[in-house]
Amino acid sequence: MKYLTQEWYELCQRTGLHFGMRVHKGAYVHDEALYLRLYKKKEKEFMSQRRDVYDVDPRFMLGQDGAQGVALDKWPLDGDQISEEDTMVYHMSAEERDRIQQLIAAYDVRPPFDEVKCKEEFSEIQEWGRMEVFHKIPGELSSRIADMRVFALGYCTREVLRELKQLSKENEKRMILVLDEFRRTQQAEDIPEHIRSQFGFHDCTVTELTSGKQMVMRLDTQGGFTNNNKVTFDAVDEIIRQDEHIVGSCWIYNELYRTDCGYEVHVLFSGEGMSELIIRCADIVVEQE
């Protein structure tokens, strides 16, 4: 990837460091009683939210049929209006409709809400949150947090919150600069419209990848914005990069460039290690099997 790299993706995760954070006067010191009291409060809120989700009837998903979306590389610059030809309409497949009907059937016979399991999940989330702090914020800032457990619950001092807001603002500015440059570059590429409009599998999961002069990738489009589930890279001239763990990962970003002999394709996947695929090929064929 030239623009939407793993580093850029991680930068995106650092643009809302202050979201959900609240100032608490007790966050200046390590106070076990305060932590336990805040933990119980947040645990209760979490269980209430999970219970609400548990009671959501999946019948609402049937309304997704006909929903409209816009691909990342089609999003207009400088506040321009979105053109009709740049919008994509999601048409639900028979398989997806059957899957939803199965969810509805399971919902109608679901067991009682499991409070014990919910409490265990909340505990795991808090442990993960404490670990994430060390990856997302500078060490100099994290060293001034009296209790990481309280911070992971969403509470900090006024000074820390002020710095989180400033850091988020700076990261967002850097993120947008890269994104704008990416959009301009992609719009300037001489890519045929039938490829440009179809080559986008955001949130689709790779189920199969065969290598060779003809590389074929099959995807599970559930949760994505397309019904096309097969892409063929024809006459592969060079595999510049092909990381492990692509199969089973989720397609998140792609870049497409024109070459003298065809195309240079860049794809970034979420999942273990943030896998990447970069190849050069003569043609790209997108299909629905």
N, C-alpha and C positions, 0 to 999 in steps of 0.2 A: 504494500500500500504506500502511496506517495503522500496522501493527505489524511485520510481517515484511518490512521495507524492505531496500533494498540495503545501507544502513548496518548494519542488524541482521545481515544475512548476512555482511558483512565482519567484524563483531564476533565472530560464531561461529568464524571462521577464526583468531581470536586467543585462543582459550580453551585451546589446548594448545601454547603456544609452547615449553614445556620438554620436550615429548614427544620421546624419542629422543636428548636431549642428555646428554652425559657430561662430567664434569670431567676436564680434562687439565692437568697442571702446566706443560706447554709452551705453553699457550694465552695466557700472559701477554705473550709477545713474538712478533714476526714472525720465524719461523724457516722458511726455504725447505726445508731438509732434512726437517724435521718434517712440513711440508705434503705433500711428495712421498711420504713413507713412509705417512702416513695415507691419502693418496689411493689408493695401490696397495692398501692393506688394504681400503678401502671398495669399490673397484672390483671386487676379487675376490669380496667378499660379494654385491655387486649381480649379478654374472654368475652366481653360484651360484643366487640367487633366481630370476633370469630363466630360467635353464635348467630349474629345477623347474616353473615356470609353463608353459614351452614343452612340457613332457612331461605336462601334465595332460590326461587323456582327456576330451573333451567329453561323453561318454556320461553323466556324472554330472548334467548339466543336465536330463535327462529326469525326474529325481526331483523337480524343482520343481513339477510338476503336483500341485495340491492343497495347496500351501503356504499358510499363513495369515499375514495382516498386519493392522496397525491404522493407520488414517489419522491424520495429525498432529492434526487437530481433534477426534478421538475419543479421544485418549490421556487417561486419567483424571487428575484433579487429586488432590493430597494423598494419593497412594499407594493410591487406591481400585483394586479389582480391575477388570480389563477384562471388560466384559459380552460375552456371546456374539454379540449383535446388532451390536456394534461391530467385530467382526472381519470381514475380507475373505478369501475363499478364491480363490486364483489357479487358474484352469482354463486349461490350455495349449491354444491354438488349433491347428488342423491346420497352418496356415502356420508357426507357431513350431516345431512338431515337425519339419516338413520342413526348416526352417532348421538345426536341431540335427543332423539326419541328414546335411546337407551338410557341416557342421563336422566330423562324425565321419569322413566320407569323405576330407576334406582332411587331417585329422589322420593318417590311416592312410598317406598318401603324402607327408608333410611332409619337406622337405629337412633336412640336418644343421643343428644350431644354429649361428647366425652370430655368432662371437665378436667380429669386427671391428665389426659393426653395433652390438652390445651395448655395446662400449666407447665408441662414438660417442654412444650414447644416454645413458650415464652422464655423459659430459662435458657434454652439453646440459642435463641435469638439475641438475648442479652450478652451471652458469652461471645458470640460472633461479633456483636457490635463493639465490644471492648477491644477485640483484636483489630477491627477495622480502623479504629482511631489512629493506631500507630502507622497505618498505611496512607491515610488520607490527609492528615494534618502534619505540619512540620514538628520535629522533635522539640524545638525550643518552645512551641506553644503547648504541646501535650505535657511538657514537664511542669507547666504551671497549673495543671488540672489536679486538684487535691485528691479526688476520688474518681477513677475512670468508670466505676460502676454507676455513680450518680450521673456522670456525663453521658454514658450509654443510655440511661433512662430519659435523657433529654433536658438536663438541667446543667447550668454553668454560671459563672460569675458574669457581671456586666462587662468587664474588660475582655474576657474571653469571647463573649458573644460579639462584641464590637470588632474584634480581630477576625472572627469567623466570617462576618459579613464582608469585610474588606477583602479577605482572601478569596471568597467566593466570587466577588465582583471582578477581581483581577483574572481569575481562572476563566470566567465566562467570556471576558473580553478576548483572551487568547483563543478560546475555543471558537468563537464566532469569526475571528479573522481567518482561521484555517478553513472553516466551513464555507465562507464566502469565496475564498480563493478556489476551493474545490468545485463549487458550483460554476464559477466562471470558466474554469478549465474544461469541465465536462461539457458545458454548453458549446464551447468552441471546437470540440472534437467532431470530426466528420463521420458520425455514426449513422447508418441508415435508420430511419424512423421505426421500421418494423422490429429492429433489434433493440433500439433505445427504449421503446415503449414497453417491451416485454421482459427485458433483462433486469429483473428486480425480484428478489425472493426474501425480502426482509422478514424475519421471524419464522422462516420455514426451516425445518430440520432435515439435514442430509441423512438419507437412509441407505444410499449406495453410491459408490464412486469407483468406476473402472478406468484404469490407466491404459495408455497405448497411443497410437497415432490418432485414434478416435476416443476421446475421453467423455464418458457419459456419467452424469450426475442425476440421481433421482432424489426427490424431496417429499417430505410430508408437509403439505401446505396448511394443515390445521393451525389456525392462529395467524396465518400470513394474509397477504392482500392479493393473492392470485390463485387461480385454479390450475395453472401450468405447473406440472410436477416433474418435468424432465427437461434437462438442458444438455445438448451435445456440443462439445468443442471439437470441430472437425479439422483433420489434418494438423494435429498438434506438432508444432515445429520445435518448441523448446519448453521444458518445465523448469522455470526459474526457481520456484519454491513450492514445495508441497509438504506441509507439516503433517505430523501424526495427529490422530484423533479428529480428523475432519468428519468422518462418518459418526453420526450421533450428535454432532454439534449444530448450532443454530446459525444460519446465515444472517449476518447483521448489516454489513456494509460492502459495497462493491464500487470499483472504479473501472472504467472501460476506455481504452485508448486505441486509436487507429494507427496501424503500422503499414509499411510498404506491402506486406504480404497478408494482411488481415487485421488481427486484433491482439492487443495485450490485455489480458484479463487479470484483475486483482480482486480477491474476495477475502474478507475478514470474518471469522466465525467466533461466536462466543463459546464458552465451555472450557474444558481443561486446557490451559496454556494459551488460549486465544490463538487458535490455528490460523494459518494463512495459506492461500493458494495463489500463485502467480504463474500464468502460462501465456504462450503465444500460439495462436492458431489461425487457420485460414478463414473459418466461418463459425458462426454460432447459430444453433437451431434450438428454439424453445417450443416445447410441445406439451399437450395434455394427454396423458395415457388413460 
